[in-house]
Amino acid sequence: MNETVKKPVGRPSSRKKLLTLRLEQEIVDFYREVGQANSNGWLQEVNDTLKRSMITRKQWAKQREANG
C-alpha cells in the first residue's frame, strides 16, 4: 500500500494574471534600476506602483461620490 503522490506540473497557482504589456523604454529602465535595489524585482515594483495608484483612485472616487 505504498502510493506515491504526484506533484502538480507547471507553475503554482497565483493571484496574478499573465499578460503582455508594452511600456516606454524610459519606464522599463527606471523600474529595472529600482528593482536592482529591491529584492522583489522590477516587475513587482511595477505591480506595487499600479496597486497604490488603484487604491488612491478608488479612494478619490469614493470621496467624490460622497461629496455629491
C-alpha positions in Angstrom: 0.0 0.0 0.0 2.8 2.4 -0.9 1.2 5.0 -3.0 3.2 7.9 -4.4 1.7 11.3 -4.5 2.1 13.1 -7.8 3.3 16.7 -7.7 1.4 19.2 -9.9 3.0 20.0 -13.2 3.7 23.7 -14.2 3.7 26.9 -12.2 2.0 27.1 -8.8 -1.3 28.9 -8.9 -1.1 32.6 -8.4 -3.4 35.6 -7.9 -1.6 37.3 -10.7 -2.6 37.3 -14.4 0.0 36.7 -17.1 -0.2 39.3 -19.8 1.8 41.2 -22.3 2.2 44.9 -21.7 4.1 47.5 -23.8 5.9 50.1 -21.8 8.1 53.0 -22.9 11.8 52.3 -22.6 12.2 55.1 -20.1 9.7 53.4 -17.7 11.4 49.9 -18.1 14.8 51.4 -17.5 13.6 53.2 -14.4 11.9 50.2 -12.8 14.8 47.8 -13.7 17.1 50.2 -11.9 14.8 50.4 -8.9 14.3 46.7 -9.0 18.1 46.0 -8.6 17.9 47.7 -5.2 14.8 45.8 -4.2 14.9 42.1 -3.7 11.4 41.7 -5.1 12.5 42.7 -8.6 11.4 45.3 -11.1 8.1 43.7 -12.2 7.0 43.5 -8.6 7.8 47.3 -8.3 5.6 48.0 -11.3 2.8 45.9 -9.8 3.1 47.7 -6.4 3.1 51.1 -8.1 0.0 50.3 -10.1 -1.7 48.9 -7.0 -1.0 52.1 -5.0 -2.4 54.1 -7.8 -5.5 52.0 -8.0 -6.2 52.3 -4.3 -5.7 56.1 -4.4 -8.1 56.4 -7.4 -10.7 54.3 -5.6 -10.4 56.5 -2.5 -10.7 59.6 -4.6 -13.8 58.3 -6.4 -15.4 57.3 -3.2 -14.8 60.8 -1.7 -16.1 62.4 -4.8 -19.2 60.3 -4.7 -19.8 61.1 -1.0 -19.5 64.8 -1.6 -22.1 64.7 -4.4 
